[in-house]
């Protein structure tokens, strides 16, 4: 059962990461790309958590929290950066 | 996972497998929402699923597999940290999305923020800086 769960979660997470990367590539505005990269970080954290649960170790737990911090700081910084330039270009 | 699991081990392993697969499906749902939803505001709705419920299911699976009690407070702290930061970043992204006129404003059924923004922009009163 362990192998089956690993394969199923790997396939699902790979598809999800591919979708997020496609949105990063085509996303029409900067905020779409920021949001999609945030989702990509969440998917990466989910993969780390699957590894920890399946192999019964806690080595990646601090990395999981660090990924959450990086996603938070990145989103807030980009949001401020976009907000400071409002009025110049309004593509959506 | 325990090889040749029986009894309680089997129950815990099946629960772990269900949590992991459903948590992965949350990520897939976020990706599908990112690809199919029309504008930024509705994509933000989909993007929060793996960050909150998906992370909760994954961390619960870790806690179930570790078979110890001391690991649960660490997992709860990690999840609560994500719960505290996700609304803040979503607020910032949504605020700047509104201010930079992202999305299709005509699709909104109600826009309560526009009056506040216009009042603040007119300088009639120091409105809240949303």
Backbone of each chain as ProteinMPNN parsed JSONL, in Angstrom:
{"seq_chain_A": "XXXXXXXXXXXXXXXXXXXXXXXXXXXXXXXXXXXXXXXXXXXXXXXXXXXXXXXXXXXXXXXXXXXXXXXXXXXXXXXXXXXXXXXXXXXX", "coords_chain_A": {"N_chain_A": [[0.831, -1.2, 0.0], [2.058, 1.15, 0.591], [3.658, 1.845, -1.603], [1.694, 2.28, -3.517], [0.301, 4.513, -2.482], [2.37, 6.364, -2.532], [2.857, 6.559, -5.303], [0.382, 7.506, -6.259], [0.097, 10.0, -4.902], [2.389, 11.247, -5.867], [1.856, 11.453, -8.617], [-0.44, 13.078, -8.584], [0.536, 15.412, -7.328], [2.505, 16.135, -9.134], [0.994, 16.768, -11.411], [-0.414, 18.942, -10.367], [1.687, 20.723, -9.832], [2.56, 21.131, -12.431], [0.331, 22.463, -13.504], [0.389, 24.831, -11.971], [2.834, 25.861, -12.813], [2.303, 26.321, -15.472], [0.443, 28.364, -15.187], [2.115, 30.293, -14.088], [3.695, 30.748, -16.298], [1.922, 31.68, -18.354], [0.369, 33.503, -17.071], [-1.447, 36.473, -17.031], [-0.816, 38.82, -15.644], [1.381, 40.376, -13.215], [0.586, 39.81, -10.586], [-0.897, 37.49, -10.863], [1.129, 35.699, -11.413], [2.593, 35.826, -9.046], [0.728, 34.737, -7.259], [0.463, 32.163, -8.342], [3.047, 31.18, -7.989], [3.106, 31.115, -5.26], [1.257, 29.057, -4.812], [2.733, 27.031, -5.982], [4.825, 26.82, -4.152], [3.348, 25.863, -1.974], [2.631, 23.361, -2.963], [5.131, 22.185, -3.151], [5.765, 22.084, -0.423], [3.795, 20.252, 0.324], [4.739, 17.973, -0.952], [7.111, 17.553, 0.457], [5.977, 16.981, 2.94], [4.639, 14.598, 2.383], [6.816, 12.923, 1.931], [7.942, 12.971, 4.5], [5.887, 11.779, 6.028], [5.698, 9.266, 4.878], [8.212, 8.076, 5.165], [8.69, 8.324, 7.81], [10.166, 10.393, 9.252], [11.394, 13.533, 10.581], [12.854, 15.414, 9.311], [12.392, 17.403, 7.453], [10.765, 19.287, 8.564], [11.346, 21.846, 9.59], [12.125, 22.987, 7.219], [9.681, 23.024, 5.924], [8.27, 24.953, 7.426], [9.934, 27.093, 6.864], [9.508, 27.394, 4.14], [6.871, 28.272, 4.192], [7.265, 30.761, 5.396], [8.824, 32.015, 3.451], [7.052, 32.098, 1.27], [5.071, 33.783, 2.324], [6.483, 36.228, 2.844], [7.37, 36.785, 0.265], [4.935, 37.118, -1.175], [3.772, 39.344, 0.137], [5.71, 41.3, -0.262], [5.764, 41.514, -3.073], [3.149, 42.366, -3.464], [3.175, 44.901, -2.29], [5.019, 46.097, -3.971], [3.68, 46.111, -6.423], [1.525, 47.725, -5.724], [2.691, 50.172, -5.341], [3.145, 51.089, -7.864], [0.808, 51.829, -9.059], [-1.463, 53.105, -11.483], [0.333, 53.588, -13.498], [0.608, 51.417, -15.393], [-2.034, 49.5, -16.407], [-2.625, 46.812, -17.102], [-4.444, 43.754, -17.36]], "CA_chain_A": [[0.0, 0.0, 0.0], [2.935, 2.315, 0.655], [4.061, 2.231, -2.957], [0.525, 2.812, -4.222], [0.049, 5.879, -2.007], [3.442, 7.225, -3.036], [2.666, 6.806, -6.729], [-0.804, 8.35, -6.463], [0.384, 11.373, -4.48], [3.396, 11.824, -6.765], [1.207, 11.834, -9.877], [-1.331, 14.223, -8.355], [1.316, 16.617, -7.054], [3.183, 16.55, -10.368], [0.002, 17.465, -12.246], [-0.704, 20.242, -9.755], [2.836, 21.605, -10.06], [2.551, 21.507, -13.845], [-0.689, 23.501, -13.681], [0.865, 26.085, -11.391], [3.911, 26.398, -13.651], [1.66, 26.874, -16.681], [-0.134, 29.668, -14.843], [3.232, 31.238, -13.968], [4.193, 31.088, -17.632], [0.995, 32.437, -19.176], [-0.423, 34.403, -16.239], [-1.352, 37.736, -17.766], [-0.271, 39.946, -14.9], [2.392, 40.018, -12.216], [-0.023, 39.234, -9.388], [-1.231, 36.096, -11.17], [2.346, 34.889, -11.284], [2.903, 35.735, -7.618], [-0.22, 33.788, -6.664], [0.773, 30.811, -8.81], [4.279, 30.705, -7.353], [2.715, 30.768, -3.896], [0.675, 27.713, -4.884], [3.825, 26.089, -6.255], [5.502, 26.588, -2.872], [2.489, 25.002, -1.156], [2.726, 22.006, -3.508], [6.44, 21.685, -2.724], [5.619, 21.713, 0.981], [3.005, 19.018, 0.402], [5.618, 16.859, -1.324], [7.985, 17.313, 1.609], [5.192, 16.348, 3.997], [4.413, 13.202, 1.981], [8.07, 12.214, 2.191], [8.11, 12.79, 5.946], [4.901, 10.836, 6.549], [5.93, 7.916, 4.364], [9.464, 7.508, 5.667], [8.706, 8.491, 9.261], [11.203, 11.233, 9.839], [10.95, 14.923, 10.725], [13.982, 16.252, 8.896], [11.984, 18.509, 6.597], [9.708, 20.089, 9.187], [11.794, 23.242, 9.61], [12.074, 23.453, 5.833], [8.278, 23.301, 5.63], [7.957, 26.256, 8.016], [10.697, 28.11, 6.132], [8.81, 27.617, 2.873], [5.712, 29.115, 4.488], [7.757, 32.128, 5.626], [9.274, 32.589, 2.171], [5.863, 32.426, 0.486], [4.419, 34.946, 2.93], [7.263, 37.443, 2.609], [7.362, 37.072, -1.155], [3.638, 37.65, -1.602], [3.551, 40.687, 0.678], [6.636, 42.221, -0.916], [5.299, 41.771, -4.431], [1.915, 43.139, -3.413], [3.537, 46.297, -2.063], [5.707, 46.587, -5.158], [2.669, 46.419, -7.435], [0.671, 48.804, -5.261], [3.386, 51.437, -5.461], [3.219, 51.535, -9.252], [-0.519, 51.893, -9.651], [-1.675, 54.272, -12.299], [1.225, 53.646, -14.651], [0.165, 50.434, -16.382], [-3.184, 48.797, -15.843], [-3.006, 45.602, -17.843], [-5.0, 42.73, -16.485]], "C_chain_A": [[0.869, 1.255, 0.0], [3.317, 2.796, -0.74], [2.89, 2.857, -3.711], [0.252, 4.256, -3.801], [1.112, 6.828, -2.53], [3.229, 7.564, -4.509], [1.5, 7.751, -6.963], [-0.508, 9.793, -6.073], [1.411, 12.019, -5.4], [2.759, 12.285, -8.071], [0.348, 13.077, -9.676], [-0.526, 15.502, -8.149], [2.071, 17.08, -8.288], [2.228, 17.292, -11.294], [-0.285, 18.855, -11.693], [0.441, 21.206, -9.99], [2.893, 22.042, -11.515], [1.52, 22.595, -14.111], [-0.241, 24.838, -13.143], [1.95, 26.707, -12.253], [3.341, 26.982, -14.948], [1.064, 28.245, -16.384], [0.971, 30.705, -14.63], [3.686, 31.684, -15.344], [3.224, 32.007, -18.362], [0.289, 33.544, -18.413], [-0.329, 35.838, -16.703], [-0.743, 38.869, -16.956], [0.711, 39.44, -13.846], [1.759, 39.331, -11.006], [-0.482, 37.806, -9.629], [-0.018, 35.206, -10.978], [2.744, 34.747, -9.819], [2.014, 34.694, -6.941], [0.123, 32.353, -7.074], [2.069, 30.3, -8.194], [4.042, 30.399, -5.885], [2.114, 29.364, -3.849], [1.753, 26.675, -5.153], [4.615, 25.796, -4.983], [4.672, 25.68, -1.976], [2.555, 23.557, -1.639], [4.058, 21.379, -3.124], [6.402, 21.264, -1.255], [4.819, 20.435, 1.16], [3.858, 17.814, 0.039], [6.575, 16.529, -0.19], [7.232, 16.585, 2.72], [4.892, 14.889, 3.657], [5.662, 12.372, 2.251], [8.25, 11.947, 3.679], [7.146, 11.743, 6.484], [5.206, 9.413, 6.1], [7.178, 7.282, 4.951], [9.666, 7.73, 7.159], [9.961, 9.205, 9.76], [10.679, 12.665, 9.865], [12.017, 15.882, 10.223], [13.525, 17.497, 8.16], [11.023, 19.47, 7.273], [10.093, 21.567, 9.232], [11.79, 23.824, 8.201], [10.649, 23.795, 5.413], [7.875, 24.673, 6.175], [8.693, 27.36, 7.263], [10.053, 28.414, 4.789], [7.585, 28.494, 3.078], [6.146, 30.566, 4.69], [8.141, 32.779, 4.305], [8.073, 32.972, 1.303], [5.165, 33.668, 1.005], [5.161, 36.232, 2.597], [7.265, 37.812, 1.127], [6.059, 37.681, -1.62], [3.452, 39.087, -1.13], [4.456, 41.692, -0.016], [6.177, 42.552, -2.33], [4.026, 42.598, -4.424], [2.228, 44.616, -3.175], [4.177, 46.906, -3.302], [4.706, 46.952, -6.247], [1.855, 47.626, -7.014], [1.364, 50.152, -5.424], [3.399, 51.968, -6.886], [1.84, 51.72, -9.856], [-0.687, 53.204, -10.413], [-0.771, 54.34, -13.505], [0.781, 52.688, -15.741], [-0.906, 49.57, -15.748], [-3.578, 47.607, -16.705], [-3.528, 44.544, -16.885], [-5.098, 41.405, -17.226]], "O_chain_A": [[0.47, 2.295, -0.524], [3.303, 3.994, -1.024], [3.058, 3.831, -4.445], [0.003, 5.119, -4.644], [0.811, 7.954, -2.926], [3.398, 8.712, -4.918], [1.599, 8.683, -7.761], [-0.825, 10.714, -6.827], [1.319, 13.213, -5.685], [3.071, 13.362, -8.577], [0.39, 14.01, -10.478], [-0.851, 16.546, -8.715], [2.263, 18.281, -8.481], [2.588, 18.309, -11.888], [-0.388, 19.825, -12.444], [0.215, 22.373, -10.31], [3.233, 23.188, -11.808], [1.789, 23.541, -14.852], [-0.46, 25.87, -13.777], [1.998, 27.926, -12.415], [3.823, 27.996, -15.454], [1.154, 29.167, -17.195], [0.784, 31.877, -14.958], [4.022, 32.851, -15.547], [3.646, 33.012, -18.934], [-0.32, 34.427, -19.017], [0.773, 36.383, -16.766], [-0.197, 39.804, -17.541], [0.846, 38.237, -13.622], [2.323, 38.381, -10.462], [-0.462, 36.988, -8.709], [-0.121, 34.1, -10.448], [3.182, 33.678, -9.393], [2.488, 33.877, -6.151], [0.079, 31.44, -6.25], [2.183, 29.109, -7.904], [4.697, 29.523, -5.32], [2.426, 28.578, -2.955], [1.7, 25.567, -4.619], [5.029, 24.659, -4.755], [5.222, 24.819, -1.29], [2.538, 22.63, -0.83], [4.122, 20.191, -2.808], [6.94, 20.219, -0.887], [5.119, 19.627, 2.039], [3.724, 16.752, 0.646], [6.823, 15.357, 0.095], [7.775, 15.686, 3.362], [4.889, 14.036, 4.545], [5.572, 11.247, 2.743], [8.653, 10.856, 4.082], [7.531, 10.909, 7.304], [4.998, 8.463, 6.854], [7.2, 6.078, 5.209], [10.704, 7.361, 7.707], [10.71, 8.679, 10.583], [9.657, 12.976, 9.253], [12.078, 17.031, 10.659], [14.184, 18.534, 8.225], [10.512, 20.383, 6.624], [9.27, 22.437, 8.947], [11.492, 25.002, 8.007], [10.427, 24.733, 4.647], [7.225, 25.458, 5.484], [8.142, 28.44, 7.046], [10.051, 29.562, 4.345], [7.285, 29.355, 2.25], [5.482, 31.49, 4.219], [7.829, 33.945, 4.063], [8.067, 34.032, 0.676], [4.718, 34.509, 0.225], [4.566, 37.202, 2.13], [7.175, 38.986, 0.768], [6.061, 38.653, -2.376], [3.027, 39.949, -1.9], [4.031, 42.805, -0.326], [6.195, 43.711, -2.743], [3.84, 43.449, -5.295], [1.612, 45.486, -3.791], [3.926, 48.06, -3.647], [4.856, 47.974, -6.918], [1.524, 48.469, -7.848], [0.699, 51.168, -5.624], [3.636, 53.156, -7.105], [1.72, 51.762, -11.081], [-0.143, 54.246, -10.047], [-1.063, 55.072, -14.451], [0.597, 53.094, -16.889], [-0.704, 48.985, -14.684], [-4.758, 47.424, -17.004], [-3.093, 44.46, -15.737], [-5.545, 40.41, -16.655]]}, "seq_chain_B": "XXXXXXXXXXXXXXXXXXXXXXXXXXXXXXXXXXXXXXXXXXXXXXXXXXXXXXXXXXXXXXXXXXXXXXXXXXXXXXXXXXXXXXXXXXXXXXXXXXXXXXXXXXXXXXXXXXXXXXXXXXXXXXXXXX", "coords_chain_B": {"N_chain_B": [[5.076, 3.567, 6.426], [3.655, 0.713, 8.039], [4.821, -2.484, 7.267], [2.897, -5.394, 6.505], [0.631, -4.737, 8.074], [-1.691, -4.974, 10.744], [-4.87, -4.762, 12.437], [-4.951, -2.042, 14.635], [-2.797, -0.689, 13.535], [-3.298, -1.022, 10.853], [-5.634, 0.503, 10.571], [-4.636, 3.052, 11.162], [-2.793, 3.349, 9.11], [-4.438, 3.294, 6.835], [-5.976, 5.569, 7.295], [-3.945, 7.485, 7.186], [-3.175, 7.193, 4.498], [-5.507, 8.043, 3.188], [-5.624, 10.707, 4.067], [-3.27, 11.734, 2.943], [-3.727, 11.436, 0.179], [-6.049, 12.968, -0.203], [-5.097, 15.436, 0.626], [-3.192, 15.868, -1.372], [-4.946, 16.049, -3.501], [-6.111, 18.49, -2.91], [-4.066, 20.243, -3.645], [-4.07, 19.722, -6.384], [-6.619, 20.635, -7.005], [-6.251, 23.362, -6.497], [-4.481, 23.967, -8.559], [-6.056, 23.443, -10.825], [-8.043, 25.339, -10.408], [-6.494, 27.658, -10.619], [-5.905, 27.551, -13.307], [-8.375, 27.642, -14.615], [-10.123, 29.573, -13.606], [-11.485, 32.876, -14.101], [-10.419, 35.459, -13.324], [-8.181, 37.343, -11.15], [-9.155, 37.545, -8.513], [-10.914, 35.368, -8.139], [-9.111, 33.333, -8.59], [-7.508, 33.603, -6.369], [-9.17, 32.582, -4.449], [-9.124, 29.84, -5.025], [-6.462, 29.301, -4.599], [-5.927, 29.123, -1.898], [-6.587, 26.671, -0.898], [-4.638, 24.396, -0.833], [-2.931, 25.576, 0.968], [-4.12, 25.761, 3.485], [-6.212, 23.698, 4.213], [-5.053, 21.541, 2.835], [-2.433, 21.539, 3.874], [-3.07, 21.017, 6.522], [-4.114, 18.387, 6.375], [-1.856, 16.988, 5.459], [-0.016, 17.415, 7.573], [-1.39, 16.173, 9.635], [-1.266, 13.564, 8.721], [1.476, 13.095, 8.971], [1.702, 13.289, 11.77], [0.131, 11.102, 12.503], [1.64, 8.995, 11.492], [4.045, 9.145, 12.878], [3.577, 8.21, 15.431], [3.935, 9.229, 18.0], [3.471, 11.44, 20.808], [4.706, 13.865, 21.303], [5.194, 15.122, 18.939], [2.956, 16.341, 17.975], [2.383, 19.011, 19.067], [4.365, 20.51, 17.688], [3.584, 20.215, 15.036], [1.085, 21.438, 15.161], [1.842, 24.053, 15.724], [3.204, 24.696, 13.365], [1.066, 24.586, 11.581], [-0.658, 26.57, 12.579], [0.903, 28.796, 12.217], [0.879, 28.96, 9.436], [-1.856, 29.427, 9.141], [-2.006, 31.986, 10.227], [-0.453, 33.565, 8.517], [-1.441, 33.236, 5.911], [-3.998, 34.662, 5.511], [-3.056, 37.297, 5.72], [-1.231, 37.697, 3.62], [-2.978, 37.176, 1.527], [-4.75, 39.285, 1.859], [-3.07, 41.458, 1.291], [-2.37, 40.942, -1.387], [-4.907, 40.943, -2.6], [-5.703, 43.564, -2.05], [-3.813, 45.139, -3.456], [-4.414, 44.152, -5.94], [-7.0, 45.116, -6.325], [-6.507, 47.867, -6.267], [-4.825, 48.224, -8.434], [-6.543, 47.719, -10.437], [-6.989, 45.098, -11.373], [-8.552, 42.21, -12.801], [-12.038, 41.606, -13.611], [-14.108, 44.063, -13.321], [-16.763, 44.394, -13.912], [-17.911, 41.983, -13.456], [-18.386, 41.734, -10.81], [-20.842, 41.335, -8.286], [-21.392, 43.034, -6.233], [-19.86, 45.95, -5.088], [-18.434, 47.151, -2.576], [-16.227, 48.481, -1.83], [-15.526, 50.489, -3.55], [-16.72, 53.001, -3.166], [-15.542, 53.797, -0.768], [-12.861, 53.969, -1.494], [-12.967, 55.982, -3.425], [-13.852, 58.112, -1.872], [-11.689, 58.371, -0.141], [-9.727, 58.989, -1.974], [-10.618, 61.438, -2.909], [-10.095, 62.985, -0.767], [-11.816, 63.979, 1.127], [-12.235, 63.02, 3.629], [-10.125, 61.447, 5.98], [-10.076, 58.525, 4.989], [-10.1, 54.973, 5.61], [-7.081, 53.331, 4.858], [-7.307, 51.285, 2.576]], "CA_chain_B": [[3.942, 2.685, 6.703], [4.067, -0.57, 8.591], [4.546, -3.65, 6.422], [2.04, -6.433, 7.089], [-0.071, -4.118, 9.184], [-2.982, -5.532, 11.142], [-5.524, -4.107, 13.566], [-4.887, -0.587, 14.765], [-1.83, -0.197, 12.557], [-3.98, -0.965, 9.553], [-6.543, 1.659, 10.592], [-3.828, 4.279, 11.091], [-2.198, 3.452, 7.777], [-5.471, 3.661, 5.859], [-6.285, 6.981, 7.536], [-2.831, 8.275, 6.65], [-3.236, 7.189, 3.034], [-6.611, 8.906, 2.761], [-5.239, 12.103, 4.311], [-2.256, 12.164, 1.974], [-4.291, 11.552, -1.161], [-6.958, 14.116, -0.236], [-4.257, 16.627, 0.667], [-2.637, 16.082, -2.711], [-6.044, 16.506, -4.363], [-6.282, 19.931, -2.671], [-3.108, 20.927, -4.518], [-4.547, 19.621, -7.767], [-7.754, 21.557, -7.128], [-5.734, 24.724, -6.618], [-3.912, 24.15, -9.894], [-7.167, 23.523, -11.779], [-8.657, 26.644, -10.213], [-5.614, 28.676, -11.191], [-5.939, 27.527, -14.769], [-9.686, 27.791, -15.23], [-10.903, 30.72, -13.138], [-11.265, 33.959, -15.074], [-9.637, 36.621, -12.932], [-7.28, 37.138, -10.012], [-9.859, 37.376, -7.245], [-11.404, 33.992, -8.01], [-7.95, 32.454, -8.463], [-7.054, 33.645, -4.981], [-10.029, 31.662, -3.705], [-8.659, 28.47, -5.218], [-5.073, 29.126, -4.189], [-5.785, 28.942, -0.455], [-6.92, 25.302, -0.49], [-3.514, 23.594, -0.332], [-2.211, 26.243, 2.047], [-4.757, 25.582, 4.791], [-6.724, 22.34, 4.418], [-4.066, 20.583, 2.361], [-1.35, 21.436, 4.856], [-3.591, 20.351, 7.718], [-4.196, 16.935, 6.143], [-0.496, 16.452, 5.383], [0.586, 17.402, 8.901], [-2.071, 15.129, 10.403], [-0.711, 12.281, 8.291], [2.789, 12.959, 9.621], [1.489, 12.998, 13.181], [-0.362, 9.731, 12.653], [2.683, 8.013, 11.199], [5.16, 9.187, 13.83], [3.166, 7.386, 16.583], [4.347, 9.809, 19.282], [2.636, 12.576, 21.168], [5.403, 15.144, 21.378], [5.312, 15.755, 17.633], [1.73, 17.068, 17.63], [2.477, 20.476, 19.247], [5.168, 21.121, 16.629], [2.761, 20.268, 13.828], [0.041, 22.456, 15.364], [2.473, 25.372, 15.584], [3.451, 24.926, 11.939], [-0.204, 24.862, 10.897], [-1.191, 27.865, 13.018], [1.697, 29.824, 11.542], [0.332, 29.113, 8.074], [-3.18, 30.048, 9.27], [-1.868, 33.418, 10.5], [0.163, 34.313, 7.432], [-2.185, 33.161, 4.651], [-4.929, 35.787, 5.306], [-2.358, 38.573, 5.567], [-0.727, 37.818, 2.249], [-4.134, 37.261, 0.633], [-5.253, 40.657, 1.971], [-2.176, 42.368, 0.574], [-2.48, 40.705, -2.83], [-6.208, 41.413, -3.044], [-5.733, 45.027, -1.988], [-3.099, 45.719, -4.588], [-5.138, 43.782, -7.165], [-8.099, 46.07, -6.501], [-5.996, 49.204, -6.545], [-4.258, 48.292, -9.782], [-7.632, 47.426, -11.372], [-6.965, 43.769, -11.946], [-9.825, 41.507, -12.78], [-13.161, 42.137, -14.37], [-14.939, 44.736, -12.331], [-18.182, 44.282, -14.258], [-18.436, 40.695, -13.014], [-18.721, 41.784, -9.391], [-22.243, 41.617, -8.017], [-21.465, 44.162, -5.309], [-18.535, 46.528, -4.901], [-18.573, 48.087, -1.46], [-14.969, 49.175, -1.578], [-15.265, 51.577, -4.487], [-17.111, 54.276, -2.555], [-14.536, 54.149, 0.233], [-11.633, 54.361, -2.187], [-13.159, 57.286, -4.063], [-13.9, 59.121, -0.813], [-10.34, 58.589, 0.35], [-8.946, 59.642, -3.027], [-11.049, 62.827, -2.991], [-9.529, 63.7, 0.364], [-12.826, 64.63, 1.952], [-11.984, 62.597, 4.999], [-9.032, 60.465, 5.968], [-10.663, 57.194, 4.992], [-9.168, 53.882, 5.9], [-6.182, 53.053, 3.748], [-7.491, 49.882, 2.213]], "C_chain_B": [[4.444, 1.334, 7.175], [3.801, -1.686, 7.585], [3.769, -4.703, 7.181], [1.249, -5.898, 8.272], [-1.378, -4.858, 9.476], [-3.556, -4.668, 12.251], [-5.393, -2.608, 13.526], [-3.885, 0.013, 13.784], [-2.466, -0.044, 11.188], [-4.882, 0.26, 9.487], [-5.744, 2.949, 10.423], [-3.232, 4.442, 9.702], [-3.226, 3.857, 6.733], [-5.855, 5.129, 6.031], [-5.189, 7.882, 6.975], [-2.888, 8.355, 5.132], [-4.343, 8.097, 2.532], [-6.243, 10.375, 2.944], [-4.247, 12.583, 3.261], [-2.856, 12.362, 0.595], [-5.234, 12.753, -1.236], [-6.17, 15.427, -0.165], [-3.614, 16.923, -0.666], [-3.715, 16.564, -3.675], [-6.345, 17.986, -4.139], [-5.313, 20.72, -3.549], [-3.563, 20.886, -5.964], [-5.737, 20.555, -7.999], [-7.298, 22.995, -7.254], [-5.178, 24.97, -8.001], [-5.019, 24.281, -10.937], [-7.866, 24.874, -11.655], [-7.815, 27.76, -10.784], [-5.737, 28.718, -12.703], [-7.289, 27.929, -15.319], [-10.45, 29.028, -14.786], [-10.529, 31.974, -13.927], [-10.37, 35.085, -14.592], [-8.941, 36.362, -11.59], [-8.025, 36.854, -8.716], [-10.359, 35.946, -7.073], [-10.246, 33.001, -7.971], [-7.409, 32.455, -7.046], [-7.882, 32.715, -4.111], [-9.519, 30.227, -3.822], [-7.276, 28.256, -4.608], [-4.919, 28.829, -2.699], [-6.014, 27.497, -0.02], [-5.718, 24.489, -0.049], [-2.785, 24.254, 0.82], [-2.823, 25.972, 3.404], [-5.222, 24.138, 4.987], [-5.726, 21.286, 3.954], [-2.932, 20.404, 3.347], [-1.815, 20.744, 6.126], [-3.627, 18.835, 7.537], [-2.807, 16.305, 6.104], [0.139, 16.355, 6.761], [-0.089, 16.361, 9.791], [-1.563, 13.744, 10.008], [0.661, 12.045, 8.914], [2.614, 12.574, 11.081], [0.981, 11.587, 13.419], [0.762, 8.723, 12.438], [3.805, 8.02, 12.222], [4.851, 8.406, 15.089], [3.704, 7.93, 17.915], [3.5, 11.033, 19.552], [3.373, 13.894, 21.076], [5.461, 15.841, 20.03], [4.075, 16.605, 17.302], [1.807, 18.568, 17.919], [3.293, 21.164, 18.166], [4.343, 21.266, 15.359], [1.669, 21.331, 13.959], [0.621, 23.856, 15.213], [2.736, 25.693, 14.116], [2.157, 25.283, 11.214], [-0.765, 26.219, 11.285], [-0.393, 29.008, 12.395], [1.183, 30.053, 10.124], [-1.045, 29.784, 8.115], [-3.059, 31.55, 9.499], [-1.339, 34.175, 9.296], [-0.662, 34.291, 6.148], [-3.193, 34.303, 4.487], [-4.22, 37.106, 5.086], [-1.86, 38.745, 4.14], [-1.883, 37.894, 1.257], [-4.727, 38.665, 0.672], [-4.391, 41.618, 1.169], [-2.318, 42.2, -0.943], [-3.824, 41.209, -3.35], [-6.317, 42.914, -3.047], [-5.016, 45.636, -3.182], [-3.757, 45.327, -5.908], [-6.292, 44.742, -7.405], [-7.572, 47.428, -6.919], [-5.393, 49.32, -7.926], [-5.249, 47.846, -10.842], [-7.405, 46.12, -12.122], [-8.391, 43.225, -11.993], [-10.908, 42.237, -13.534], [-14.146, 42.758, -13.391], [-16.42, 44.579, -12.632], [-18.758, 42.944, -13.808], [-18.794, 40.695, -11.531], [-20.209, 42.056, -9.22], [-22.384, 42.808, -7.08], [-20.045, 44.65, -5.048], [-18.622, 47.587, -3.807], [-17.318, 48.912, -1.238], [-14.793, 50.426, -2.426], [-15.609, 52.942, -3.887], [-16.062, 54.734, -1.55], [-13.27, 54.659, -0.437], [-11.79, 55.742, -2.817], [-13.218, 58.404, -3.035], [-12.503, 59.428, -0.302], [-9.488, 59.318, -0.695], [-9.326, 61.108, -3.155], [-10.537, 63.652, -1.819], [-10.541, 64.383, 1.239], [-12.675, 64.242, 3.416], [-10.873, 61.547, 4.947], [-9.572, 59.052, 6.088], [-9.611, 56.139, 5.294], [-8.355, 53.533, 4.665], [-6.294, 51.591, 3.36], [-6.79, 49.578, 0.895]], "O_chain_B": [[5.51, 0.87, 6.77], [2.679, -1.824, 7.099], [3.971, -4.879, 8.382], [1.199, -6.519, 9.334], [-2.072, -5.306, 8.564], [-2.83, -3.935, 12.923], [-5.686, -1.973, 12.513], [-4.106, 1.106, 13.261], [-2.214, 0.919, 10.463], [-4.902, 0.972, 8.483], [-6.12, 3.827, 9.647], [-3.173, 5.554, 9.177], [-2.935, 4.663, 5.849], [-6.038, 5.849, 5.05], [-5.472, 8.913, 6.365], [-2.682, 9.416, 4.542], [-4.154, 8.838, 1.567], [-6.52, 11.197, 2.071], [-4.363, 13.696, 2.749], [-2.541, 13.336, -0.089], [-5.221, 13.483, -2.227], [-6.53, 16.409, -0.814], [-3.495, 18.083, -1.06], [-3.448, 17.381, -4.557], [-6.784, 18.672, -5.062], [-5.685, 21.74, -4.13], [-3.462, 21.877, -6.687], [-5.848, 21.184, -9.051], [-7.875, 23.768, -8.019], [-5.369, 26.046, -8.569], [-4.937, 25.125, -11.829], [-8.236, 25.484, -12.658], [-8.344, 28.706, -11.369], [-5.681, 29.788, -13.31], [-7.352, 28.51, -16.402], [-11.335, 29.494, -15.504], [-9.389, 32.116, -14.369], [-9.613, 35.632, -15.395], [-9.1, 35.302, -10.985], [-7.591, 36.028, -7.913], [-10.244, 35.373, -5.99], [-10.379, 31.931, -7.378], [-6.91, 31.437, -6.566], [-7.373, 32.128, -3.155], [-9.485, 29.491, -2.836], [-6.956, 27.157, -4.155], [-3.875, 28.329, -2.281], [-5.674, 27.131, 1.105], [-5.761, 23.921, 1.042], [-2.09, 23.578, 1.578], [-2.1, 25.954, 4.4], [-4.685, 23.429, 5.838], [-5.568, 20.252, 4.603], [-2.51, 19.283, 3.634], [-1.067, 19.982, 6.738], [-3.223, 18.087, 8.427], [-2.597, 15.22, 6.648], [0.759, 15.344, 7.093], [0.574, 15.732, 10.616], [-1.444, 12.856, 10.852], [0.974, 10.931, 9.335], [3.275, 11.663, 11.579], [1.344, 10.946, 14.404], [0.826, 7.708, 13.132], [4.458, 6.996, 12.418], [5.779, 7.968, 15.769], [3.905, 7.163, 18.856], [2.889, 11.595, 18.644], [2.765, 14.93, 20.806], [5.748, 17.036, 19.973], [4.141, 17.488, 16.447], [1.341, 19.355, 17.095], [2.964, 22.279, 17.761], [4.388, 22.297, 14.689], [1.362, 22.037, 12.999], [-0.018, 24.743, 14.646], [2.521, 26.821, 13.672], [2.138, 26.159, 10.35], [-1.287, 26.944, 10.439], [-0.947, 30.062, 12.084], [1.066, 31.191, 9.669], [-1.373, 30.599, 7.252], [-3.901, 32.315, 9.029], [-1.736, 35.319, 9.069], [-0.593, 35.238, 5.365], [-3.251, 34.882, 3.402], [-4.716, 37.956, 4.346], [-2.041, 39.798, 3.528], [-1.787, 38.598, 0.251], [-5.16, 39.184, -0.357], [-4.903, 42.482, 0.458], [-2.379, 43.181, -1.684], [-3.887, 41.829, -4.411], [-6.944, 43.493, -3.934], [-5.539, 46.535, -3.84], [-3.676, 46.07, -6.887], [-6.545, 45.142, -8.541], [-8.121, 48.066, -7.816], [-5.436, 50.389, -8.534], [-4.879, 47.619, -11.994], [-7.599, 46.039, -13.335], [-9.295, 43.718, -11.318], [-10.71, 43.346, -14.03], [-14.912, 42.062, -12.725], [-17.247, 44.625, -11.722], [-19.978, 42.784, -13.781], [-19.435, 39.762, -11.047], [-20.777, 42.898, -9.915], [-23.389, 43.516, -7.127], [-19.139, 43.85, -4.814], [-18.855, 48.764, -4.08], [-17.346, 49.924, -0.537], [-14.016, 51.316, -2.08], [-14.879, 53.916, -4.078], [-15.73, 55.918, -1.487], [-12.68, 55.65, -0.007], [-10.881, 56.57, -2.759], [-12.714, 59.502, -3.269], [-12.162, 60.585, -0.056], [-8.645, 60.148, -0.357], [-8.478, 61.942, -3.472], [-10.545, 64.882, -1.873], [-10.191, 65.271, 2.016], [-12.95, 65.033, 4.318], [-10.726, 60.844, 3.947], [-9.53, 58.453, 7.162], [-8.407, 56.389, 5.239], [-8.89, 53.45, 3.56], [-5.477, 50.764, 3.765], [-6.831, 48.443, 0.421]]}, "name": "protein", "num_of_chains": 2, "seq": "XXXXXXXXXXXXXXXXXXXXXXXXXXXXXXXXXXXXXXXXXXXXXXXXXXXXXXXXXXXXXXXXXXXXXXXXXXXXXXXXXXXXXXXXXXXXXXXXXXXXXXXXXXXXXXXXXXXXXXXXXXXXXXXXXXXXXXXXXXXXXXXXXXXXXXXXXXXXXXXXXXXXXXXXXXXXXXXXXXXXXXXXXXXXXXXXXXXXXXXXXXXXXXXXXXXXXXXXXXXXXX"}
